Amino acid sequence: MPREYKLNVQGWEKMYAEKRVVIVVAVVFVVCALLFCNANAVVEAKPASTTLAATNPSPAVNRNATPAVEAKPASTTLMATTSNSSPAAKQSSTVSNLTTTTSNSSPAAKQSSTVSTLTPTTITISTNNTTPALNQSFTLSGTLKAGTTPISGKSITLKRVDPSGNWSTVGTTTTDTNGTYTFTRSESAQGTYTYYVYFYGDTYAPSNAGVSVLYS
C-alpha cells in the first residue's frame, strides 16, 4: 500500500474516533441532565394528620366514644341596679353596681377571669323651702356618701324639670370635705319644679336623687 494512502486512512480513522468520543460524552451529559430534572420534579405529598382526643379511650362494645371539645367560658355581665328609678320629693336613689362585662375568648387551662365592681354611693337632696314665693331664693342641699363615709371633691350636677316638663341643666358644684353640696335657686313663674342632682361616678358608682318645689 502506498505510504501517502496509508497516512490518509490513519488520519480519517483518528478523526472519526475523536468524533465518536465527543458524541458519547454529549449523550451522557444529556442523559444525566434529564435524570436530574426528573429527580427535582418529584414531590412527595404527605396528607395532613388530624388528632382527636376521645373522652372514653376504652369504650364498651357498641358504646360511642365522643371526641373531647375545649369549653370556653361565656362572657360575664353585671347589670347596674338602682333602688329608685324615679325618685320623688326628698327621696334618694342608690346605684349598687355598675355594668361591667368581661370576656375571655381563648382562656388557657384553669385560667380565671376577675370582675370588679364599683363602690356603691348614695346622694340625698332637700330644700329649705318647698313653697317659696315668686323670685324668692331657696337652697337645695344634700350629701354624697359611700355607705356611711362622706365623699369629698366629687362633681354634682343639678337638673331642673319646669312645669311644662322641659329638662335643663342649671348648675354644677363640688362636694366639700363632709361630702355635702349646696345650690341656690329662684324661679319667676308659678308651678311645680322638680330638681334632680346627679353624681355620674368615677371609681365610685353613680347615683341621683330629686325633690319638688311649688311656686305659687
Secondary structure, 3 states (H helix, E strand, C coil): CCHHHHHHHHHHHHHHHHHHHHHHHHHHHHHHHHHHHHHHHCCCCCCCCCCCCECCCCCCCCCCCCECCCCCCCCEEECCCECCCCCCCCEEEEECCCCEEECCCCCCCCCCCCCCCCECEEECCEECCCCCCCCCCEEEEEEEEECCEECCCCEEEEEEECCCCCEEEEEEEECCCCCEEEEEECCCCCEEEEEEEEECCCCECCEEEEEEEEEC
